[in-house]
């Protein structure tokens, strides 16, 4: 249930990320940014609660080799 909630919030964050740059209306843009920021705060709070109660276990951290591989991929595209 916690994972579903986190995934739902992440989907909302993605939608806000798509909508914000697509509007010319400054008031709407600011409102969407406020919604996005509130959504991010909720996601962080839920994540911290879930981790503290062991309801959610994050993926393992990337190794230095994996990090270097990703850096190289982006360096080639730049």
C-alpha positions as CSV (number, residue, x, y, z in Angstrom):
1,X,0.0,0.0,0.0
2,X,2.8,2.4,0.8
3,X,4.6,1.6,-2.4
4,X,1.4,2.2,-4.3
5,X,1.0,5.6,-2.6
6,X,4.6,6.6,-3.4
7,X,4.2,5.5,-7.0
8,X,1.0,7.5,-7.3
9,X,2.6,10.6,-5.9
10,X,5.6,10.1,-8.3
11,X,3.2,9.9,-11.2
12,X,1.6,13.2,-10.1
13,X,5.0,14.8,-9.9
14,X,5.7,13.7,-13.5
15,X,2.5,15.2,-14.7
16,X,3.3,18.5,-13.0
17,X,6.7,18.4,-14.7
18,X,5.0,18.0,-18.0
19,X,2.4,20.7,-17.5
20,X,4.5,23.5,-16.0
21,X,6.6,24.3,-19.1
22,X,3.6,24.0,-21.4
23,X,1.7,27.0,-20.0
24,X,2.2,30.7,-20.8
25,X,-0.2,31.8,-18.0
26,X,2.1,32.9,-15.2
27,X,-0.5,32.5,-12.5
28,X,-1.3,29.0,-13.6
29,X,2.4,28.2,-13.9
30,X,3.0,29.4,-10.3
31,X,-0.1,27.5,-9.0
32,X,1.2,24.3,-10.7
33,X,4.6,24.8,-9.1
34,X,3.0,25.2,-5.7
35,X,1.1,22.0,-6.2
36,X,4.3,20.3,-7.3
37,X,6.2,21.5,-4.3
38,X,3.4,20.4,-1.9
39,X,3.3,17.0,-3.7
40,X,7.1,16.6,-3.3
41,X,6.9,17.5,0.4
42,X,4.1,14.8,0.9
43,X,6.2,12.3,-1.0
44,X,9.3,13.0,1.2
45,X,7.2,12.8,4.4
46,X,5.6,9.5,3.4
47,X,8.9,8.1,2.3
48,X,10.6,8.9,5.7
49,X,7.7,7.5,7.7
50,X,7.6,4.3,5.6
51,X,11.4,3.8,5.9
52,X,11.4,4.4,9.7
53,X,8.7,1.7,10.1
54,X,10.4,-0.6,7.6
55,X,7.3,-0.5,5.3
56,X,9.5,0.5,2.4
57,X,13.0,-0.6,1.7
58,X,14.7,1.5,-1.0
59,X,16.8,0.0,-3.8
60,X,20.5,-0.6,-3.2
61,X,22.7,2.4,-3.8
62,X,24.5,2.5,-7.1
63,X,28.1,1.4,-7.1
64,X,30.8,3.8,-8.2
65,X,31.2,1.8,-11.4
66,X,27.5,2.2,-12.2
67,X,27.7,5.9,-11.5
68,X,30.7,6.3,-13.7
69,X,28.9,4.4,-16.5
70,X,26.0,6.8,-16.4
71,X,28.3,9.8,-16.3
72,X,30.0,8.5,-19.5
73,X,26.7,8.0,-21.2
74,X,25.7,11.6,-20.6
75,X,29.2,13.0,-21.4
76,X,29.0,11.4,-24.9
77,X,25.6,13.0,-25.5
78,X,26.7,16.4,-24.4
